[in-house]
Amino acid sequence: MTHDEAAALLTTIFRDVLDDDHIVLNDETTANDIEGWDSLSHIRLIVAIEKKFRIRFSASEVSSLRNVGEMLDLIIRKSAAA
Amino acid sequence: MTNSLYEELLWLPPIPADFSKRLERADTLQELQELAKHRVDESQLNKLARKLKALLQQATPAAPLATMRLGVISNANTQLIAPALIGTALRYGICLEVIEAEFNQVAQEAFSEQSAFAGGTLDVSLLCLDHRGLPLVPSPGNKAAANACLDSCFSYISSVVSAIRKKTHADVILQNIAPQDERIAGSFETRLAGTMSWLITRLNTQIADAGLDDALILDIAGLAATVGLGDWHDPTAWNVAKLPFAPIFIPIYADYVCRILAAKIGKNRRCLILDLDNTLWGGVIGDDGLEGIVLGNGDPTGEAHLAIQRAALELRDRGIVLAVCSKNEDISARQPFQSHPEMLLKEDDIAVFQANWHDKASNIRAIAEALSLGLDSCVFLDDNPAERMQVRRELPEVAVPELPDDPAYFAKTLLAAGYFDAIKFSEEDRQRSAFYRDNARRAEISSQYSDLNGYLAALNMEITIAPFDATGRTRIAQLIAKSNQFNLTTKRYSQNEVQELQENPDYLTLQIRLKDALGDNGMISVVICKKNSDVWEIDTWLMSCRVLGRRVEEAVLQHLVSAAGAAGAKQILGTFIATPRNMIVKDHYKKLGFTAAARGASQQTWILNIADYQPASLPMKFVNAV
């Protein structure tokens, strides 16, 4: 999976979970940039990502992701391994 | 298949393509209810809950949905669960408000004076303890320590339940404990005292066996086992967010909780309507004939259809009424019931048999009417997707499970949906199907008599009116929980409250039973009346619709008037509180000779002067009326 493909899918998930069709993601986007991306919706995002990409995150991965770029790298790496 | 059946709620139809658009545009709660009847995931449930909140803030009326306030107490994170409960409750026609106790404040919530739940405003509280919140200390091989541990866990749970009950005056739903999938001694754990599985199994049995203030049990152990303990327990979800189980199971968990809430207010289903061809047997009876249909052991398809019949019979024995709705000639449709050697279901098991060429929605309407049941009490099982769609569109109140192509999964899917979840079981449940069948025969007798009184006289009715007692209590509480149509005030009382009323000298309580030439109808009516010195006030008057038109209410009034008169009262006051479902008793008091005292839009009061009352001669015998 390419970075752009993963980013497109991830954007759909963000828009769906956070209920906002105007969300635009780039690698530097953090929780501070997006309204509604709090600790609770972070869990919702993780659940949706795990389901969509058929991957599992570890506890330390869930809590250490700092921005969308890191999230995408992890998704691509895990999807390739799966 | 099996795993996603529960995880994705496969008995519900798939999410429609315009789900988001419909959600955005919805401006009534019924539209949200319709959306909630699809395969919604946790995130969509959250959106339904958010939309519901927004609509309520704009003062959108909750009616015709029922409103309920649920308190949730847990030693785990319930922030994802609370909105899922609200979204799922919509599916059951409940506008739910959830009050969450602070995280991990079980004991504080139960025992302290300052509590989010004090003040008696909750209808139900849900106590979700998982094993991590209990003093469960394994002591493998040490039976004395194991029993001591069991005792301390059980007494902790029972003291929390009774403290919460006392504080809230509301029913408590107690979640039992999901067993562990991680085992240190393998299969031997079940026999080795003090292991985690030994402790949890015994604790769950104790919880089930002890009455625990009539707590309702949420069988999470059963749910977790059904979806697979290995998948249910998710250590990452616990470590990261203190989620008590894998979040993919939140929708089915919420559905389990809401089934209990629905059953509590009589919104569980009571009638299963069955299609015939390719549902009860393989093939088409009209084309294939008695020899051609596939049913019975020795053939995989035939066995699958037997399994459906077996499930239907088990439901029938539990008090679910069975009916048939099929596009067929009546004669050929009945043939297998009469003479196919492998048929488990017999004509006698079916309360109403509708086989004709009308559309299925009209036939289902006719069945509901013949049984005096609401459409929202009915479940319709049909292998044909087009028929399912027609019925869903025409009669949204009827539950119509989606079915996979393989009939082997029909029974499993029907039962997975939990339409018939019960919170009580009484002797009447066992006999209910017979009641309904006898009723169909009574309808036949009635067509032979041109006047009503002749018919009623031919029934040789015997009525028994008695105060509440311990024997009748379960059935009394069940009638109070379930009666929606013939119910003047729709007040709900728990079994505990029923007992309190029985013991309260200020109240007259009546349980009414009716027998007739065709059988015993069992307990069919309940009355609760406040005995003031001059004016007796009828707090509750309800009756089962299957004895409508039998003049039972006149007999009850006669009893009530003579009791009130003997106590020196001058008047009896009756109240009617309108709900979307009790229009049938709108003129109840008027018909009984009361005069209107106050008439509001949703509430009316009626007065009867005892001095003016003229008892009528009634076509029934009063038996040992107390």
Interface residues (C-beta under 8 A of the other chain):
Chain A: D16 V17 D19 S39 L40 I43 R44 V47 A48 K51 R56 F57 S58 A59 V62 S63
Chain B: E42 S43 N46 K47 R50 Q79 L80 T236 A237 N239 V240 A241 L243 P247 I248
